[in-house]
Amino acid sequence: MNHPPQTFFTSANAGLPPDYERLKEEHEVAVLGGPHGSASMTTTVINMPRDISLPDHVVWSLFNTLFMNFCCLGFIAYAYSVKSRDRKMVGDVTGAQAYASTAKCLNICALVFSILTAIVLIILFATSSLVAYKAYEQQMKNHGGF
């Protein structure tokens, strides 16, 4: 009674030779790292420092300090920017963000107030020049020239 070996094909290996299925399983075991038993797995958490580019607004603060220092807001913003940079170097991200946020607000205020001051001065200069010209013209008309 010599019976040929019976081959049972399931849906997983239908149409594939048995050697291929065995090699595929061995590859999966090698990649996954072996079978997982019921033993408890321990995990290790490694906290890596974040390399987030946190803006400290030092250049903007320095520009406002030198050119648009309305009521010393630019200088105060520069001080907060330096504090933010110091906190970032120490590794205190939360403190660095707080100082940077304050520096940003001060820079915005200094910029807006300085621009408004410049606009008001330009308007005052233009209107005073116009008034002076009209007065000069009226003076020339009243006195008949030189």
PyMOL commands that place a pseudoatom at each C-alpha (Angstrom):
pseudoatom trace, name=CA, resn=MET, resi=1, chain=A, elem=C, hetatm=0, pos=[0.000, 0.000, 0.000]
pseudoatom trace, name=CA, resn=ASN, resi=2, chain=A, elem=C, hetatm=0, pos=[2.034, 2.718, -1.280]
pseudoatom trace, name=CA, resn=HIS, resi=3, chain=A, elem=C, hetatm=0, pos=[0.018, 5.906, -1.104]
pseudoatom trace, name=CA, resn=PRO, resi=4, chain=A, elem=C, hetatm=0, pos=[1.377, 9.109, -2.505]
pseudoatom trace, name=CA, resn=PRO, resi=5, chain=A, elem=C, hetatm=0, pos=[1.587, 11.855, 0.087]
pseudoatom trace, name=CA, resn=GLN, resi=6, chain=A, elem=C, hetatm=0, pos=[-1.535, 13.949, 0.166]
pseudoatom trace, name=CA, resn=THR, resi=7, chain=A, elem=C, hetatm=0, pos=[-1.118, 17.668, -0.131]
pseudoatom trace, name=CA, resn=PHE, resi=8, chain=A, elem=C, hetatm=0, pos=[-3.683, 19.852, 1.520]
pseudoatom trace, name=CA, resn=PHE, resi=9, chain=A, elem=C, hetatm=0, pos=[-3.899, 23.333, 0.121]
pseudoatom trace, name=CA, resn=THR, resi=10, chain=A, elem=C, hetatm=0, pos=[-5.462, 26.011, 2.248]
pseudoatom trace, name=CA, resn=SER, resi=11, chain=A, elem=C, hetatm=0, pos=[-6.264, 29.530, 1.206]
pseudoatom trace, name=CA, resn=ALA, resi=12, chain=A, elem=C, hetatm=0, pos=[-3.004, 30.776, 2.720]
pseudoatom trace, name=CA, resn=ASN, resi=13, chain=A, elem=C, hetatm=0, pos=[-0.745, 28.673, 0.518]
pseudoatom trace, name=CA, resn=ALA, resi=14, chain=A, elem=C, hetatm=0, pos=[-3.037, 27.774, -2.351]
pseudoatom trace, name=CA, resn=GLY, resi=15, chain=A, elem=C, hetatm=0, pos=[-1.030, 27.329, -5.504]
pseudoatom trace, name=CA, resn=LEU, resi=16, chain=A, elem=C, hetatm=0, pos=[2.346, 27.836, -3.806]
pseudoatom trace, name=CA, resn=PRO, resi=17, chain=A, elem=C, hetatm=0, pos=[4.866, 25.110, -3.245]
pseudoatom trace, name=CA, resn=PRO, resi=18, chain=A, elem=C, hetatm=0, pos=[5.344, 24.118, 0.422]
pseudoatom trace, name=CA, resn=ASP, resi=19, chain=A, elem=C, hetatm=0, pos=[9.007, 25.190, 0.427]
pseudoatom trace, name=CA, resn=TYR, resi=20, chain=A, elem=C, hetatm=0, pos=[8.090, 28.796, -0.415]
pseudoatom trace, name=CA, resn=GLU, resi=21, chain=A, elem=C, hetatm=0, pos=[5.622, 28.964, 2.472]
pseudoatom trace, name=CA, resn=ARG, resi=22, chain=A, elem=C, hetatm=0, pos=[8.216, 27.631, 4.915]
pseudoatom trace, name=CA, resn=LEU, resi=23, chain=A, elem=C, hetatm=0, pos=[10.842, 30.141, 3.727]
pseudoatom trace, name=CA, resn=LYS, resi=24, chain=A, elem=C, hetatm=0, pos=[8.335, 32.971, 3.995]
pseudoatom trace, name=CA, resn=GLU, resi=25, chain=A, elem=C, hetatm=0, pos=[7.502, 32.019, 7.596]
pseudoatom trace, name=CA, resn=GLU, resi=26, chain=A, elem=C, hetatm=0, pos=[11.182, 31.768, 8.510]
pseudoatom trace, name=CA, resn=HIS, resi=27, chain=A, elem=C, hetatm=0, pos=[11.772, 35.237, 7.035]
pseudoatom trace, name=CA, resn=GLU, resi=28, chain=A, elem=C, hetatm=0, pos=[8.876, 36.665, 9.029]
pseudoatom trace, name=CA, resn=VAL, resi=29, chain=A, elem=C, hetatm=0, pos=[10.210, 35.128, 12.234]
pseudoatom trace, name=CA, resn=ALA, resi=30, chain=A, elem=C, hetatm=0, pos=[13.666, 36.525, 11.553]
pseudoatom trace, name=CA, resn=VAL, resi=31, chain=A, elem=C, hetatm=0, pos=[12.289, 40.002, 10.837]
pseudoatom trace, name=CA, resn=LEU, resi=32, chain=A, elem=C, hetatm=0, pos=[9.846, 40.118, 13.734]
pseudoatom trace, name=CA, resn=GLY, resi=33, chain=A, elem=C, hetatm=0, pos=[12.334, 38.770, 16.223]
pseudoatom trace, name=CA, resn=GLY, resi=34, chain=A, elem=C, hetatm=0, pos=[10.889, 35.429, 17.111]
pseudoatom trace, name=CA, resn=PRO, resi=35, chain=A, elem=C, hetatm=0, pos=[7.613, 34.323, 18.570]
pseudoatom trace, name=CA, resn=HIS, resi=36, chain=A, elem=C, hetatm=0, pos=[6.031, 36.391, 21.286]
pseudoatom trace, name=CA, resn=GLY, resi=37, chain=A, elem=C, hetatm=0, pos=[5.145, 34.358, 24.282]
pseudoatom trace, name=CA, resn=SER, resi=38, chain=A, elem=C, hetatm=0, pos=[3.042, 35.149, 27.273]
pseudoatom trace, name=CA, resn=ALA, resi=39, chain=A, elem=C, hetatm=0, pos=[6.042, 36.593, 29.112]
pseudoatom trace, name=CA, resn=SER, resi=40, chain=A, elem=C, hetatm=0, pos=[5.594, 40.199, 30.095]
pseudoatom trace, name=CA, resn=MET, resi=41, chain=A, elem=C, hetatm=0, pos=[7.325, 42.670, 27.855]
pseudoatom trace, name=CA, resn=THR, resi=42, chain=A, elem=C, hetatm=0, pos=[9.132, 45.613, 29.368]
pseudoatom trace, name=CA, resn=THR, resi=43, chain=A, elem=C, hetatm=0, pos=[9.522, 48.840, 27.502]
pseudoatom trace, name=CA, resn=THR, resi=44, chain=A, elem=C, hetatm=0, pos=[12.139, 51.523, 27.792]
pseudoatom trace, name=CA, resn=VAL, resi=45, chain=A, elem=C, hetatm=0, pos=[11.229, 55.137, 27.173]
pseudoatom trace, name=CA, resn=ILE, resi=46, chain=A, elem=C, hetatm=0, pos=[14.018, 57.451, 26.115]
pseudoatom trace, name=CA, resn=ASN, resi=47, chain=A, elem=C, hetatm=0, pos=[13.285, 61.164, 26.295]
pseudoatom trace, name=CA, resn=MET, resi=48, chain=A, elem=C, hetatm=0, pos=[15.181, 62.858, 23.523]
pseudoatom trace, name=CA, resn=PRO, resi=49, chain=A, elem=C, hetatm=0, pos=[15.608, 66.631, 23.654]
pseudoatom trace, name=CA, resn=ARG, resi=50, chain=A, elem=C, hetatm=0, pos=[13.560, 68.316, 20.999]
pseudoatom trace, name=CA, resn=ASP, resi=51, chain=A, elem=C, hetatm=0, pos=[15.505, 70.180, 18.373]
pseudoatom trace, name=CA, resn=ILE, resi=52, chain=A, elem=C, hetatm=0, pos=[12.720, 72.646, 17.734]
pseudoatom trace, name=CA, resn=SER, resi=53, chain=A, elem=C, hetatm=0, pos=[13.761, 75.922, 16.256]
pseudoatom trace, name=CA, resn=LEU, resi=54, chain=A, elem=C, hetatm=0, pos=[12.245, 78.259, 18.804]
pseudoatom trace, name=CA, resn=PRO, resi=55, chain=A, elem=C, hetatm=0, pos=[12.461, 81.873, 17.594]
pseudoatom trace, name=CA, resn=ASP, resi=56, chain=A, elem=C, hetatm=0, pos=[13.864, 84.243, 20.198]
pseudoatom trace, name=CA, resn=HIS, resi=57, chain=A, elem=C, hetatm=0, pos=[13.458, 87.438, 18.086]
pseudoatom trace, name=CA, resn=VAL, resi=58, chain=A, elem=C, hetatm=0, pos=[16.905, 88.808, 18.988]
pseudoatom trace, name=CA, resn=VAL, resi=59, chain=A, elem=C, hetatm=0, pos=[17.543, 90.343, 15.560]
pseudoatom trace, name=CA, resn=TRP, resi=60, chain=A, elem=C, hetatm=0, pos=[14.123, 92.004, 15.431]
pseudoatom trace, name=CA, resn=SER, resi=61, chain=A, elem=C, hetatm=0, pos=[14.601, 93.322, 18.973]
pseudoatom trace, name=CA, resn=LEU, resi=62, chain=A, elem=C, hetatm=0, pos=[18.042, 94.665, 18.122]
pseudoatom trace, name=CA, resn=PHE, resi=63, chain=A, elem=C, hetatm=0, pos=[16.613, 96.429, 15.043]
pseudoatom trace, name=CA, resn=ASN, resi=64, chain=A, elem=C, hetatm=0, pos=[13.838, 97.960, 17.154]
pseudoatom trace, name=CA, resn=THR, resi=65, chain=A, elem=C, hetatm=0, pos=[16.368, 99.000, 19.800]
pseudoatom trace, name=CA, resn=LEU, resi=66, chain=A, elem=C, hetatm=0, pos=[18.583, 100.771, 17.284]
pseudoatom trace, name=CA, resn=PHE, resi=67, chain=A, elem=C, hetatm=0, pos=[16.033, 102.280, 14.910]
pseudoatom trace, name=CA, resn=MET, resi=68, chain=A, elem=C, hetatm=0, pos=[12.513, 102.205, 16.368]
pseudoatom trace, name=CA, resn=ASN, resi=69, chain=A, elem=C, hetatm=0, pos=[12.949, 102.505, 20.120]
pseudoatom trace, name=CA, resn=PHE, resi=70, chain=A, elem=C, hetatm=0, pos=[9.578, 104.025, 20.994]
pseudoatom trace, name=CA, resn=CYS, resi=71, chain=A, elem=C, hetatm=0, pos=[9.534, 104.601, 24.782]
pseudoatom trace, name=CA, resn=CYS, resi=72, chain=A, elem=C, hetatm=0, pos=[12.364, 102.052, 25.176]
pseudoatom trace, name=CA, resn=LEU, resi=73, chain=A, elem=C, hetatm=0, pos=[10.086, 99.183, 24.090]
pseudoatom trace, name=CA, resn=GLY, resi=74, chain=A, elem=C, hetatm=0, pos=[12.768, 97.958, 21.690]
pseudoatom trace, name=CA, resn=PHE, resi=75, chain=A, elem=C, hetatm=0, pos=[15.345, 97.786, 24.468]
pseudoatom trace, name=CA, resn=ILE, resi=76, chain=A, elem=C, hetatm=0, pos=[12.961, 95.923, 26.782]
pseudoatom trace, name=CA, resn=ALA, resi=77, chain=A, elem=C, hetatm=0, pos=[12.126, 93.521, 23.941]
pseudoatom trace, name=CA, resn=TYR, resi=78, chain=A, elem=C, hetatm=0, pos=[15.857, 92.949, 23.430]
pseudoatom trace, name=CA, resn=ALA, resi=79, chain=A, elem=C, hetatm=0, pos=[16.254, 92.085, 27.127]
pseudoatom trace, name=CA, resn=TYR, resi=80, chain=A, elem=C, hetatm=0, pos=[13.424, 89.541, 26.903]
pseudoatom trace, name=CA, resn=SER, resi=81, chain=A, elem=C, hetatm=0, pos=[14.913, 88.103, 23.716]
pseudoatom trace, name=CA, resn=VAL, resi=82, chain=A, elem=C, hetatm=0, pos=[18.247, 87.550, 25.431]
pseudoatom trace, name=CA, resn=LYS, resi=83, chain=A, elem=C, hetatm=0, pos=[16.461, 85.909, 28.376]
pseudoatom trace, name=CA, resn=SER, resi=84, chain=A, elem=C, hetatm=0, pos=[14.630, 83.665, 25.903]
pseudoatom trace, name=CA, resn=ARG, resi=85, chain=A, elem=C, hetatm=0, pos=[17.904, 82.656, 24.269]
pseudoatom trace, name=CA, resn=ASP, resi=86, chain=A, elem=C, hetatm=0, pos=[19.422, 81.901, 27.689]
pseudoatom trace, name=CA, resn=ARG, resi=87, chain=A, elem=C, hetatm=0, pos=[16.452, 79.729, 28.676]
pseudoatom trace, name=CA, resn=LYS, resi=88, chain=A, elem=C, hetatm=0, pos=[16.702, 77.882, 25.357]
pseudoatom trace, name=CA, resn=MET, resi=89, chain=A, elem=C, hetatm=0, pos=[20.396, 77.165, 25.921]
pseudoatom trace, name=CA, resn=VAL, resi=90, chain=A, elem=C, hetatm=0, pos=[19.662, 75.782, 29.398]
pseudoatom trace, name=CA, resn=GLY, resi=91, chain=A, elem=C, hetatm=0, pos=[16.937, 73.526, 27.983]
pseudoatom trace, name=CA, resn=ASP, resi=92, chain=A, elem=C, hetatm=0, pos=[13.918, 75.246, 29.540]
pseudoatom trace, name=CA, resn=VAL, resi=93, chain=A, elem=C, hetatm=0, pos=[11.632, 75.263, 26.495]
pseudoatom trace, name=CA, resn=THR, resi=94, chain=A, elem=C, hetatm=0, pos=[8.600, 76.557, 28.392]
pseudoatom trace, name=CA, resn=GLY, resi=95, chain=A, elem=C, hetatm=0, pos=[10.493, 79.503, 29.877]
pseudoatom trace, name=CA, resn=ALA, resi=96, chain=A, elem=C, hetatm=0, pos=[12.061, 80.257, 26.504]
pseudoatom trace, name=CA, resn=GLN, resi=97, chain=A, elem=C, hetatm=0, pos=[8.644, 80.301, 24.850]
pseudoatom trace, name=CA, resn=ALA, resi=98, chain=A, elem=C, hetatm=0, pos=[7.261, 82.644, 27.521]
pseudoatom trace, name=CA, resn=TYR, resi=99, chain=A, elem=C, hetatm=0, pos=[10.125, 85.126, 27.159]
pseudoatom trace, name=CA, resn=ALA, resi=100, chain=A, elem=C, hetatm=0, pos=[9.995, 84.889, 23.354]
pseudoatom trace, name=CA, resn=SER, resi=101, chain=A, elem=C, hetatm=0, pos=[6.267, 85.570, 23.369]
pseudoatom trace, name=CA, resn=THR, resi=102, chain=A, elem=C, hetatm=0, pos=[6.763, 88.652, 25.534]
pseudoatom trace, name=CA, resn=ALA, resi=103, chain=A, elem=C, hetatm=0, pos=[9.589, 89.861, 23.303]
pseudoatom trace, name=CA, resn=LYS, resi=104, chain=A, elem=C, hetatm=0, pos=[7.408, 89.367, 20.230]
pseudoatom trace, name=CA, resn=CYS, resi=105, chain=A, elem=C, hetatm=0, pos=[4.555, 91.409, 21.741]
pseudoatom trace, name=CA, resn=LEU, resi=106, chain=A, elem=C, hetatm=0, pos=[6.935, 94.190, 22.754]
pseudoatom trace, name=CA, resn=ASN, resi=107, chain=A, elem=C, hetatm=0, pos=[8.492, 94.211, 19.285]
pseudoatom trace, name=CA, resn=ILE, resi=108, chain=A, elem=C, hetatm=0, pos=[5.083, 94.472, 17.648]
pseudoatom trace, name=CA, resn=CYS, resi=109, chain=A, elem=C, hetatm=0, pos=[4.107, 97.346, 19.962]
pseudoatom trace, name=CA, resn=ALA, resi=110, chain=A, elem=C, hetatm=0, pos=[7.387, 99.169, 19.349]
pseudoatom trace, name=CA, resn=LEU, resi=111, chain=A, elem=C, hetatm=0, pos=[7.038, 98.733, 15.599]
pseudoatom trace, name=CA, resn=VAL, resi=112, chain=A, elem=C, hetatm=0, pos=[3.413, 99.875, 15.461]
pseudoatom trace, name=CA, resn=PHE, resi=113, chain=A, elem=C, hetatm=0, pos=[3.972, 102.893, 17.735]
pseudoatom trace, name=CA, resn=SER, resi=114, chain=A, elem=C, hetatm=0, pos=[7.103, 103.912, 15.846]
pseudoatom trace, name=CA, resn=ILE, resi=115, chain=A, elem=C, hetatm=0, pos=[5.369, 103.675, 12.473]
pseudoatom trace, name=CA, resn=LEU, resi=116, chain=A, elem=C, hetatm=0, pos=[2.397, 105.655, 13.780]
pseudoatom trace, name=CA, resn=THR, resi=117, chain=A, elem=C, hetatm=0, pos=[4.757, 108.278, 15.190]
pseudoatom trace, name=CA, resn=ALA, resi=118, chain=A, elem=C, hetatm=0, pos=[6.564, 108.518, 11.855]
pseudoatom trace, name=CA, resn=ILE, resi=119, chain=A, elem=C, hetatm=0, pos=[3.255, 108.895, 9.990]
pseudoatom trace, name=CA, resn=VAL, resi=120, chain=A, elem=C, hetatm=0, pos=[2.044, 111.596, 12.395]
pseudoatom trace, name=CA, resn=LEU, resi=121, chain=A, elem=C, hetatm=0, pos=[5.346, 113.467, 12.046]
pseudoatom trace, name=CA, resn=ILE, resi=122, chain=A, elem=C, hetatm=0, pos=[5.139, 113.298, 8.253]
pseudoatom trace, name=CA, resn=ILE, resi=123, chain=A, elem=C, hetatm=0, pos=[1.567, 114.616, 8.331]
pseudoatom trace, name=CA, resn=LEU, resi=124, chain=A, elem=C, hetatm=0, pos=[2.547, 117.409, 10.731]
pseudoatom trace, name=CA, resn=PHE, resi=125, chain=A, elem=C, hetatm=0, pos=[5.532, 118.347, 8.588]
pseudoatom trace, name=CA, resn=ALA, resi=126, chain=A, elem=C, hetatm=0, pos=[3.427, 118.375, 5.416]
pseudoatom trace, name=CA, resn=THR, resi=127, chain=A, elem=C, hetatm=0, pos=[0.631, 120.454, 6.929]
pseudoatom trace, name=CA, resn=SER, resi=128, chain=A, elem=C, hetatm=0, pos=[3.019, 122.893, 8.600]
pseudoatom trace, name=CA, resn=SER, resi=129, chain=A, elem=C, hetatm=0, pos=[4.898, 123.291, 5.312]
pseudoatom trace, name=CA, resn=LEU, resi=130, chain=A, elem=C, hetatm=0, pos=[1.611, 123.950, 3.538]
pseudoatom trace, name=CA, resn=VAL, resi=131, chain=A, elem=C, hetatm=0, pos=[0.558, 126.492, 6.158]
pseudoatom trace, name=CA, resn=ALA, resi=132, chain=A, elem=C, hetatm=0, pos=[3.958, 128.202, 5.981]
pseudoatom trace, name=CA, resn=TYR, resi=133, chain=A, elem=C, hetatm=0, pos=[3.755, 128.364, 2.189]
pseudoatom trace, name=CA, resn=LYS, resi=134, chain=A, elem=C, hetatm=0, pos=[0.245, 129.845, 2.306]
pseudoatom trace, name=CA, resn=ALA, resi=135, chain=A, elem=C, hetatm=0, pos=[1.396, 132.413, 4.872]
pseudoatom trace, name=CA, resn=TYR, resi=136, chain=A, elem=C, hetatm=0, pos=[4.388, 133.326, 2.720]
pseudoatom trace, name=CA, resn=GLU, resi=137, chain=A, elem=C, hetatm=0, pos=[2.153, 133.632, -0.334]
pseudoatom trace, name=CA, resn=GLN, resi=138, chain=A, elem=C, hetatm=0, pos=[-0.294, 135.831, 1.588]
pseudoatom trace, name=CA, resn=GLN, resi=139, chain=A, elem=C, hetatm=0, pos=[2.585, 137.986, 2.821]
pseudoatom trace, name=CA, resn=MET, resi=140, chain=A, elem=C, hetatm=0, pos=[3.853, 138.444, -0.750]
pseudoatom trace, name=CA, resn=LYS, resi=141, chain=A, elem=C, hetatm=0, pos=[0.392, 139.341, -1.987]
pseudoatom trace, name=CA, resn=ASN, resi=142, chain=A, elem=C, hetatm=0, pos=[-0.137, 141.927, 0.798]
pseudoatom trace, name=CA, resn=HIS, resi=143, chain=A, elem=C, hetatm=0, pos=[3.235, 143.644, 0.403]
pseudoatom trace, name=CA, resn=GLY, resi=144, chain=A, elem=C, hetatm=0, pos=[3.484, 143.421, -3.370]
pseudoatom trace, name=CA, resn=GLY, resi=145, chain=A, elem=C, hetatm=0, pos=[6.595, 141.307, -3.601]
pseudoatom trace, name=CA, resn=PHE, resi=146, chain=A, elem=C, hetatm=0, pos=[10.033, 142.290, -2.360]
for i in range(1, 146): cmd.bond("trace and resi %d" % i, "trace and resi %d" % (i + 1))
show_as sticks, trace
zoom trace
